[in-house]
């Protein structure tokens, strides 16, 4: 009696992994053992990169905001502090989009932030 190997399912699994590994260099695209390892690593990197992409985007928005704030005569940190004091709840993505597309509106936000900072300083004194 020959041992049962479930060959159709194994072949399907192997073909699926080799399909994902298409384009990899050398054995990693030809042999199942190496392809499986390469594909698993690729998936791990892809998972981590999806998380990192969010941090990278936020960093980009902050850099853009900082540049726009300095053009308007205020630092980024004071601008954010002023927005919080003025109870303006816009996230950095929206703020950077406003800074790029609508300079007049952004300058209005800067003025509101500066006014809130002044009233905050006046309340402390």
DSSP file (Angstrom, degrees, kcal/mol; ACC not computed):
  #  RESIDUE AA STRUCTURE BP1 BP2  ACC     N-H-->O    O-->H-N    N-H-->O    O-->H-N    TCO  KAPPA ALPHA  PHI   PSI    X-CA   Y-CA   Z-CA
    1    1 A X              0   0    0      0, 0.0     2,-0.2     0, 0.0     0, 0.0   0.000 360.0 360.0 360.0 127.8    0.0    0.0    0.0
    2    2 A X        -     0   0    0      1,-0.1     2,-0.1     0, 0.0     0, 0.0  -0.522 360.0-104.6 -82.1 150.5    1.4    3.4   -1.0
    3    3 A X        -     0   0    0     -2,-0.2     2,-0.4     1,-0.1    -1,-0.1  -0.459  33.0-114.3 -74.5 148.5    1.3    6.3    1.4
    4    4 A X        +     0   0    0      1,-0.1    -1,-0.1    -2,-0.1     0, 0.0  -0.703  35.3 173.5 -84.2 129.8   -1.3    9.0    0.8
    5    5 A X        -     0   0    0     -2,-0.4     5,-0.2     0, 0.0    -1,-0.1   0.485  39.0-129.8-114.0  -7.2    0.3   12.3   -0.1
    6    6 A X     >  +     0   0    0      3,-0.1     4,-2.1     1,-0.1     3,-0.5   0.938  39.1 177.9  52.6  47.9   -2.7   14.4   -1.0
    7    7 A X  H  >  +     0   0    0      1,-0.2     4,-2.9     2,-0.2     5,-0.3   0.830  66.2  56.6 -55.2 -42.5   -0.8   15.3   -4.1
    8    8 A X  H  > S+     0   0    0      1,-0.2     4,-2.0     2,-0.2    -1,-0.2   0.922 111.3  43.8 -59.9 -42.0   -3.4   17.5   -5.8
    9    9 A X  H  > S+     0   0    0     -3,-0.5     4,-2.4     2,-0.2    -1,-0.2   0.899 114.3  50.1 -69.2 -39.7   -3.6   19.9   -2.7
   10   10 A X  H  X S+     0   0    0     -4,-2.1     4,-2.8     2,-0.2     5,-0.2   0.930 111.1  48.6 -63.2 -44.8    0.2   20.0   -2.3
   11   11 A X  H  X S+     0   0    0     -4,-2.9     4,-2.8     1,-0.2    -1,-0.2   0.907 110.8  51.0 -62.3 -40.4    0.7   20.8   -6.0
   12   12 A X  H  X S+     0   0    0     -4,-2.0     4,-2.2    -5,-0.3    -1,-0.2   0.923 111.5  47.7 -62.6 -43.8   -2.0   23.6   -5.7
   13   13 A X  H  X S+     0   0    0     -4,-2.4     4,-2.2     2,-0.2    -2,-0.2   0.926 113.1  48.2 -61.4 -45.2   -0.2   25.0   -2.7
   14   14 A X  H  X S+     0   0    0     -4,-2.8     4,-2.6     1,-0.2     5,-0.2   0.921 111.5  49.2 -63.4 -43.6    3.2   24.9   -4.4
   15   15 A X  H  X S+     0   0    0     -4,-2.8     4,-2.0     1,-0.2    -1,-0.2   0.882 109.5  53.0 -63.4 -36.9    1.9   26.5   -7.5
   16   16 A X  H  X S+     0   0    0     -4,-2.2     4,-1.8    -5,-0.2    -1,-0.2   0.932 111.6  44.7 -64.2 -45.2    0.2   29.3   -5.5
   17   17 A X  H  X S+     0   0    0     -4,-2.2     4,-1.6     1,-0.2    -2,-0.2   0.918 112.9  50.9 -65.3 -43.1    3.5   30.1   -3.7
   18   18 A X  H  < S+     0   0    0     -4,-2.6    -1,-0.2     1,-0.2    -2,-0.2   0.832 106.7  55.5 -65.6 -31.0    5.5   30.0   -6.9
   19   19 A X  H >< S+     0   0    0     -4,-2.0     3,-1.2    -5,-0.2    -1,-0.2   0.918 108.2  47.7 -65.5 -42.3    3.0   32.3   -8.6
   20   20 A X  H 3< S+     0   0    0     -4,-1.8    -2,-0.2     1,-0.2    -1,-0.2   0.818 110.5  53.8 -64.4 -29.8    3.6   34.8   -5.7
   21   21 A X  T >< S+     0   0    0     -4,-1.6     3,-2.2    -5,-0.1    -1,-0.2   0.371  76.8 130.5 -89.3   5.2    7.3   34.4   -6.2
   22   22 A X  T <  S+     0   0    0     -3,-1.2     3,-0.1     1,-0.3    -3,-0.1  -0.366  71.6  26.6 -59.7 133.3    7.3   35.2   -9.9
   23   23 A X  T 3  S+     0   0    0      1,-0.4    -1,-0.3     6,-0.1     6,-0.1   0.259  89.5 127.8  96.9 -12.9   10.0   37.7  -10.6
   24   24 A X    <   -     0   0    0     -3,-2.2    -1,-0.4     4,-0.1     2,-0.3  -0.384  66.3 -98.1 -73.3 160.2   12.2   36.8   -7.7
   25   25 A X    >   -     0   0    0      3,-0.1     3,-1.2    -3,-0.1     5,-0.1  -0.602  69.6 -35.5 -87.3 135.5   15.9   36.1   -8.5
   26   26 A X  G >  S+     0   0    0     -2,-0.3     3,-1.9     1,-0.3     4,-0.5  -0.229 124.8   0.1  66.6-139.4   17.3   32.6   -8.9
   27   27 A X  G >> S+     0   0    0      1,-0.3     4,-2.7     2,-0.2     3,-1.1   0.756 118.9  75.7 -59.1 -26.1   16.0   29.7   -6.8
   28   28 A X  G <4 S+     0   0    0     -3,-1.2    -1,-0.3     1,-0.3    -2,-0.2   0.709 104.0  36.8 -63.4 -18.7   13.6   32.0   -5.0
   29   29 A X  G <4 S+     0   0    0     -3,-1.9    -1,-0.3    -5,-0.2    -2,-0.2   0.487 124.9  39.3-107.2  -5.0   11.3   31.9   -8.1
   30   30 A X  T <4 S+     0   0    0     -3,-1.1     2,-0.4    -4,-0.5    -2,-0.2   0.777 103.9  58.3-113.1 -38.7   11.9   28.3   -9.1
   31   31 A X     X  -     0   0    0     -4,-2.7     4,-2.7     1,-0.1     3,-0.3  -0.838  68.1-140.6-108.2 132.9   12.1   26.1   -6.1
   32   32 A X  H  > S+     0   0    0     -2,-0.4     4,-3.0     1,-0.2     5,-0.3   0.888  98.0  56.1 -57.8 -45.1    9.2   25.8   -3.6
   33   33 A X  H  > S+     0   0    0      1,-0.2     4,-1.2     2,-0.2    -1,-0.2   0.912 116.8  34.8 -57.1 -45.4   11.4   25.6   -0.5
   34   34 A X  H  > S+     0   0    0     -3,-0.3     4,-2.3    -7,-0.2    -1,-0.2   0.835 116.2  55.1 -79.6 -33.3   13.1   28.9   -1.2
   35   35 A X  H  X S+     0   0    0     -4,-2.7     4,-2.8    -8,-0.3     5,-0.2   0.912 105.2  53.4 -65.4 -41.3   10.1   30.6   -2.8
   36   36 A X  H  X S+     0   0    0     -4,-3.0     4,-2.3    -5,-0.2    -1,-0.2   0.918 110.8  46.4 -60.8 -43.8    8.0   29.9    0.3
   37   37 A X  H  X S+     0   0    0     -4,-1.2     4,-2.3    -5,-0.3    -1,-0.2   0.925 113.6  48.3 -63.6 -45.0   10.6   31.6    2.6
   38   38 A X  H  X S+     0   0    0     -4,-2.3     4,-2.4     1,-0.2    -2,-0.2   0.894 112.1  49.0 -64.4 -40.1   11.0   34.6    0.2
   39   39 A X  H  X S+     0   0    0     -4,-2.8     4,-2.4     2,-0.2    -1,-0.2   0.910 110.1  51.1 -67.3 -42.0    7.2   35.0   -0.1
   40   40 A X  H  X S+     0   0    0     -4,-2.3     4,-1.9    -5,-0.2    -2,-0.2   0.914 112.0  47.1 -62.1 -42.1    6.8   34.9    3.7
   41   41 A X  H  X S+     0   0    0     -4,-2.3     4,-2.7     2,-0.2     5,-0.2   0.916 110.0  53.5 -63.6 -41.9    9.5   37.5    4.2
   42   42 A X  H  X S+     0   0    0     -4,-2.4     4,-2.4     1,-0.2    -2,-0.2   0.900 108.6  49.6 -60.5 -40.6    7.9   39.7    1.5
   43   43 A X  H  X S+     0   0    0     -4,-2.4     4,-2.3     2,-0.2    -1,-0.2   0.880 109.9  51.0 -67.1 -37.2    4.6   39.5    3.3
   44   44 A X  H  X S+     0   0    0     -4,-1.9     4,-2.3     2,-0.2    -2,-0.2   0.929 112.1  46.6 -64.4 -43.9    6.2   40.5    6.6
   45   45 A X  H  X S+     0   0    0     -4,-2.7     4,-2.6     1,-0.2    -2,-0.2   0.902 111.7  51.5 -64.0 -40.0    7.9   43.4    5.0
   46   46 A X  H  X S+     0   0    0     -4,-2.4     4,-1.8    -5,-0.2    -1,-0.2   0.900 109.6  49.9 -64.7 -40.4    4.7   44.5    3.3
   47   47 A X  H  X S+     0   0    0     -4,-2.3     4,-1.2     1,-0.2    -2,-0.2   0.944 113.9  44.5 -62.9 -48.1    2.8   44.3    6.6
   48   48 A X  H  X S+     0   0    0     -4,-2.3     4,-2.5     1,-0.2     3,-0.2   0.889 111.2  54.5 -64.0 -38.7    5.4   46.5    8.3
   49   49 A X  H  X S+     0   0    0     -4,-2.6     4,-2.5     1,-0.2    -1,-0.2   0.833 101.4  58.1 -67.3 -31.9    5.6   48.9    5.4
   50   50 A X  H  X S+     0   0    0     -4,-1.8     4,-0.8     2,-0.2    -1,-0.2   0.875 111.2  43.1 -64.5 -35.1    1.8   49.5    5.5
   51   51 A X  H >X S+     0   0    0     -4,-1.2     4,-1.1    -3,-0.2     3,-0.5   0.909 114.4  49.7 -72.9 -42.6    2.2   50.6    9.1
   52   52 A X  H 3X S+     0   0    0     -4,-2.5     4,-2.6     1,-0.2    -2,-0.2   0.839 100.8  64.5 -66.3 -32.9    5.3   52.7    8.3
   53   53 A X  H 3X S+     0   0    0     -4,-2.5     4,-2.4     1,-0.2    -1,-0.2   0.871  99.4  53.6 -58.8 -37.1    3.6   54.4    5.4
   54   54 A X  H <X S+     0   0    0     -4,-0.8     4,-2.1    -3,-0.5    -1,-0.2   0.902 110.1  46.1 -65.4 -41.0    1.1   56.0    7.8
   55   55 A X  H  X S+     0   0    0     -4,-1.1     4,-2.3     2,-0.2    -2,-0.2   0.890 111.8  52.2 -67.8 -39.2    4.0   57.5    9.9
   56   56 A X  H  X S+     0   0    0     -4,-2.6     4,-2.1     2,-0.2    -2,-0.2   0.909 109.3  49.3 -63.2 -42.1    5.8   58.7    6.7
   57   57 A X  H  X S+     0   0    0     -4,-2.4     4,-2.5     2,-0.2    -1,-0.2   0.934 110.1  50.3 -62.9 -45.9    2.7   60.4    5.5
   58   58 A X  H  X S+     0   0    0     -4,-2.1     4,-2.2     1,-0.2    -1,-0.2   0.903 109.8  51.7 -59.7 -40.9    2.1   62.1    8.8
   59   59 A X  H  X S+     0   0    0     -4,-2.3     4,-2.3     1,-0.2    -1,-0.2   0.899 108.6  51.0 -61.2 -41.0    5.8   63.3    8.8
   60   60 A X  H  X S+     0   0    0     -4,-2.1     4,-2.4     2,-0.2    -2,-0.2   0.910 109.4  50.2 -63.1 -42.8    5.3   64.7    5.3
   61   61 A X  H  X S+     0   0    0     -4,-2.5     4,-2.6     1,-0.2    -1,-0.2   0.902 110.7  49.9 -62.7 -39.9    2.2   66.7    6.4
   62   62 A X  H  X S+     0   0    0     -4,-2.2     4,-2.7     2,-0.2    -1,-0.2   0.900 109.6  50.5 -67.2 -40.4    4.1   68.1    9.4
   63   63 A X  H  X S+     0   0    0     -4,-2.3     4,-2.1     2,-0.2    -2,-0.2   0.926 112.8  46.9 -62.0 -44.3    7.0   69.2    7.2
   64   64 A X  H  X S+     0   0    0     -4,-2.4     4,-2.3     1,-0.2    -2,-0.2   0.917 113.1  48.7 -63.1 -43.1    4.6   70.9    4.8
   65   65 A X  H  X S+     0   0    0     -4,-2.6     4,-3.0     1,-0.2     5,-0.2   0.917 109.2  52.9 -62.9 -42.9    2.7   72.5    7.7
   66   66 A X  H  X S+     0   0    0     -4,-2.7     4,-2.4     1,-0.2    -1,-0.2   0.916 110.3  47.6 -59.4 -44.4    6.0   73.7    9.2
   67   67 A X  H  X S+     0   0    0     -4,-2.1     4,-1.8     1,-0.2    -1,-0.2   0.923 114.3  46.3 -63.2 -44.1    7.0   75.4    6.0
   68   68 A X  H  X S+     0   0    0     -4,-2.3     4,-1.3     1,-0.2    -2,-0.2   0.890 112.1  51.5 -66.3 -39.0    3.7   77.0    5.5
   69   69 A X  H  <>S+     0   0    0     -4,-3.0     5,-2.1     1,-0.2     4,-0.5   0.923 108.3  50.6 -63.9 -44.3    3.6   78.2    9.2
   70   70 A X  H ><5S+     0   0    0     -4,-2.4     3,-0.8     1,-0.3    -1,-0.2   0.864 107.7  53.4 -64.8 -34.8    7.1   79.8    8.9
   71   71 A X  H 3<5S+     0   0    0     -4,-1.8    -1,-0.3     1,-0.2    -2,-0.2   0.824 109.4  50.0 -64.7 -30.0    6.0   81.6    5.8
   72   72 A X  T 3<5S-     0   0    0     -4,-1.3    -1,-0.2    -3,-0.3    -2,-0.2   0.461 124.2-105.5 -89.1  -1.7    3.0   82.9    7.8
   73   73 A X  T < 5S+     0   0    0     -3,-0.8     2,-0.3    -4,-0.5    -3,-0.2   0.794  86.0  95.1  88.1  29.3    5.3   84.1   10.6
   74   74 A X  S   <S-     0   0    0     -5,-2.1    -1,-0.3    -8,-0.1    -2,-0.2  -0.985  71.3-112.5-145.5 152.9    4.7   81.4   13.3
   75   75 A X     >  -     0   0    0     -2,-0.3     4,-2.2     1,-0.1     5,-0.1  -0.500  29.1-115.8 -84.3 160.3    6.4   78.1   14.3
   76   76 A X  H  > S+     0   0    0      1,-0.2     4,-2.5     2,-0.2     5,-0.2   0.920 113.8  49.6 -59.9 -46.5    4.6   74.8   13.7
   77   77 A X  H  > S+     0   0    0      1,-0.2     4,-2.3     2,-0.2    -1,-0.2   0.896 112.2  47.1 -65.8 -39.4    4.4   74.0   17.5
   78   78 A X  H  > S+     0   0    0      2,-0.2     4,-2.7     1,-0.2    -1,-0.2   0.879 110.9  53.7 -67.3 -36.4    3.0   77.4   18.4
   79   79 A X  H  X S+     0   0    0     -4,-2.2     4,-2.4     2,-0.2    -2,-0.2   0.941 111.1  44.4 -61.5 -48.1    0.5   77.0   15.5
   80   80 A X  H  X S+     0   0    0     -4,-2.5     4,-2.2     2,-0.2    -2,-0.2   0.902 113.5  51.1 -64.9 -41.0   -0.7   73.6   16.7
   81   81 A X  H  X S+     0   0    0     -4,-2.3     4,-2.2    -5,-0.2    -1,-0.2   0.914 110.8  49.2 -61.0 -43.0   -0.9   74.9   20.3
   82   82 A X  H  X S+     0   0    0     -4,-2.7     4,-2.2     2,-0.2    -2,-0.2   0.883 108.8  52.0 -65.1 -39.3   -2.9   77.9   19.1
   83   83 A X  H  <>S+     0   0    0     -4,-2.4     5,-2.9     2,-0.2     4,-0.3   0.906 110.7  48.1 -63.6 -40.7   -5.3   75.7   17.2
   84   84 A X  H ><5S+     0   0    0     -4,-2.2     3,-0.9     3,-0.2    -2,-0.2   0.902 111.7  49.8 -65.8 -39.4   -5.9   73.5   20.3
   85   85 A X  H 3<5S+     0   0    0     -4,-2.2    -2,-0.2     1,-0.2    -1,-0.2   0.859 111.7  48.5 -66.0 -34.3   -6.4   76.7   22.4
   86   86 A X  T 3<5S-     0   0    0     -4,-2.2    -1,-0.2    -5,-0.2    -2,-0.2   0.462 113.8-122.4 -83.1  -1.2   -8.9   77.9   19.8
   87   87 A X  T < 5 +     0   0    0     -3,-0.9     2,-0.7    -4,-0.3    -3,-0.2   0.870  56.8 155.0  60.7  39.8  -10.6   74.5   19.9
   88   88 A X      < -     0   0    0     -5,-2.9     2,-1.0    -6,-0.1    -1,-0.2  -0.891  27.6-162.8 -98.3 112.4  -10.1   74.0   16.1
   89   89 A X        +     0   0    0     -2,-0.7     2,-0.4    -3,-0.1    -5,-0.0  -0.531  33.9 137.6-103.0  66.6  -10.1   70.2   15.6
   90   90 A X        -     0   0    0     -2,-1.0     2,-0.1     3,-0.0    -2,-0.1  -0.906  47.1-129.0-107.9 138.5   -8.5   69.7   12.2
   91   91 A X     >  -     0   0    0     -2,-0.4     4,-2.5     1,-0.1     5,-0.2  -0.337  27.2-103.6 -82.2 170.1   -6.0   66.9   11.7
   92   92 A X  H  > S+     0   0    0      1,-0.2     4,-2.6     2,-0.2     5,-0.2   0.822 118.1  58.4 -64.6 -32.2   -2.5   67.5   10.1
   93   93 A X  H  > S+     0   0    0      2,-0.2     4,-1.8     1,-0.2    -1,-0.2   0.950 111.2  40.8 -61.4 -49.3   -3.6   65.9    6.8
   94   94 A X  H  > S+     0   0    0      2,-0.2     4,-2.5     1,-0.2    -2,-0.2   0.903 114.6  52.7 -66.5 -42.2   -6.4   68.4    6.3
   95   95 A X  H  X S+     0   0    0     -4,-2.5     4,-2.6     1,-0.2    -1,-0.2   0.919 109.8  47.5 -61.5 -43.7   -4.3   71.3    7.6
   96   96 A X  H  X S+     0   0    0     -4,-2.6     4,-1.9     1,-0.2    -1,-0.2   0.876 111.0  52.2 -67.4 -34.3   -1.5   70.5    5.1
   97   97 A X  H  X S+     0   0    0     -4,-1.8     4,-2.7    -5,-0.2     5,-0.3   0.912 111.1  47.0 -65.2 -42.2   -4.0   70.3    2.3
   98   98 A X  H  X S+     0   0    0     -4,-2.5     4,-2.7     1,-0.2     8,-0.4   0.914 110.0  53.9 -63.4 -42.7   -5.4   73.7    3.2
   99   99 A X  H  < S+     0   0    0     -4,-2.6    -1,-0.2     1,-0.2    -2,-0.2   0.868 115.4  39.8 -60.6 -37.0   -1.9   75.1    3.4
  100  100 A X  H  < S+     0   0    0     -4,-1.9     3,-0.2    -5,-0.2    -2,-0.2   0.924 127.0  29.8 -77.3 -45.9   -1.1   73.9   -0.1
  101  101 A X  H  < S+     0   0    0     -4,-2.7     2,-0.4     1,-0.2    -3,-0.2   0.780 125.8  32.3 -91.7 -29.4   -4.4   74.6   -1.8
  102  102 A X     X  +     0   0    0     -4,-2.7     4,-2.1    -5,-0.3    -1,-0.2  -0.746  54.6 173.3-137.6  87.4   -5.8   77.7   -0.1
  103  103 A X  H  > S+     0   0    0     -2,-0.4     4,-2.5    -3,-0.2     5,-0.2   0.845  81.6  56.0 -64.5 -35.4   -3.3   80.1    1.3
  104  104 A X  H  > S+     0   0    0      2,-0.2     4,-1.8     1,-0.2    -1,-0.2   0.938 109.4  45.1 -63.8 -47.1   -6.0   82.7    2.3
  105  105 A X  H  > S+     0   0    0      1,-0.2     4,-2.0     2,-0.2    -1,-0.2   0.895 112.5  52.3 -63.6 -39.7   -7.9   80.1    4.5
  106  106 A X  H  X S+     0   0    0     -4,-2.1     4,-2.3    -8,-0.4    -2,-0.2   0.914 107.7  51.1 -64.2 -41.8   -4.6   78.9    6.0
  107  107 A X  H  X S+     0   0    0     -4,-2.5     4,-2.3     1,-0.2    -1,-0.2   0.860 107.4  54.6 -63.8 -33.6   -3.6   82.5    6.9
  108  108 A X  H  X S+     0   0    0     -4,-1.8     4,-2.2     2,-0.2    -1,-0.2   0.896 107.8  49.0 -63.0 -40.7   -7.0   82.8    8.6
  109  109 A X  H  X S+     0   0    0     -4,-2.0     4,-2.5     2,-0.2    -2,-0.2   0.888 109.5  52.5 -64.8 -38.7   -6.3   79.7   10.7
  110  110 A X  H  X S+     0   0    0     -4,-2.3     4,-2.7     2,-0.2    -2,-0.2   0.921 108.7  50.0 -62.8 -43.4   -2.9   81.2   11.6
  111  111 A X  H  X S+     0   0    0     -4,-2.3     4,-2.5     1,-0.2    -2,-0.2   0.919 111.4  48.4 -61.8 -43.6   -4.6   84.4   12.8
  112  112 A X  H  X S+     0   0    0     -4,-2.2     4,-2.3     2,-0.2    -1,-0.2   0.901 111.8  49.8 -63.4 -40.0   -7.1   82.5   14.9
  113  113 A X  H  X S+     0   0    0     -4,-2.5     4,-2.1     2,-0.2    -2,-0.2   0.917 111.6  48.2 -64.9 -42.8   -4.3   80.4   16.4
  114  114 A X  H  X S+     0   0    0     -4,-2.7     4,-2.2     2,-0.2    -2,-0.2   0.907 111.4  50.3 -64.8 -41.0   -2.3   83.6   17.2
  115  115 A X  H  X S+     0   0    0     -4,-2.5     4,-2.4     1,-0.2    -1,-0.2   0.905 110.4  49.7 -62.9 -41.2   -5.4   85.2   18.8
  116  116 A X  H  X S+     0   0    0     -4,-2.3     4,-2.0     1,-0.2    -1,-0.2   0.871 109.5  51.8 -65.9 -36.4   -6.1   82.1   20.9
  117  117 A X  H  X S+     0   0    0     -4,-2.1     4,-2.5     2,-0.2    -1,-0.2   0.901 109.7  49.4 -65.9 -40.2   -2.4   82.1   22.1
  118  118 A X  H  X S+     0   0    0     -4,-2.2     4,-2.5     2,-0.2    -2,-0.2   0.929 112.8  46.1 -64.0 -44.7   -2.7   85.8   23.1
  119  119 A X  H  X S+     0   0    0     -4,-2.4     4,-1.8     2,-0.2    -1,-0.2   0.850 112.2  52.4 -67.5 -32.3   -5.9   85.2   25.0
  120  120 A X  H  X S+     0   0    0     -4,-2.0     4,-1.3     2,-0.2    -2,-0.2   0.913 111.7  45.5 -66.8 -42.9   -4.3   82.1   26.6
  121  121 A X  H  X S+     0   0    0     -4,-2.5     4,-1.5     1,-0.2    -2,-0.2   0.879 112.1  52.3 -67.7 -37.5   -1.3   84.2   27.7
  122  122 A X  H  < S+     0   0    0     -4,-2.5    -1,-0.2     1,-0.2    -2,-0.2   0.843 106.4  53.3 -66.2 -34.0   -3.6   86.9   29.0
  123  123 A X  H  < S+     0   0    0     -4,-1.8    -1,-0.2     1,-0.2    -2,-0.2   0.826 107.5  51.6 -71.1 -31.3   -5.6   84.4   31.1
  124  124 A X  H  <        0   0    0     -4,-1.3    -1,-0.2     1,-0.2    -2,-0.2   0.867 360.0 360.0 -70.7 -36.9   -2.4   83.2   32.7
  125  125 A X     <        0   0    0     -4,-1.5    -1,-0.2    -5,-0.1    -2,-0.2   0.477 360.0 360.0 -75.2 360.0   -1.2   86.7   33.7
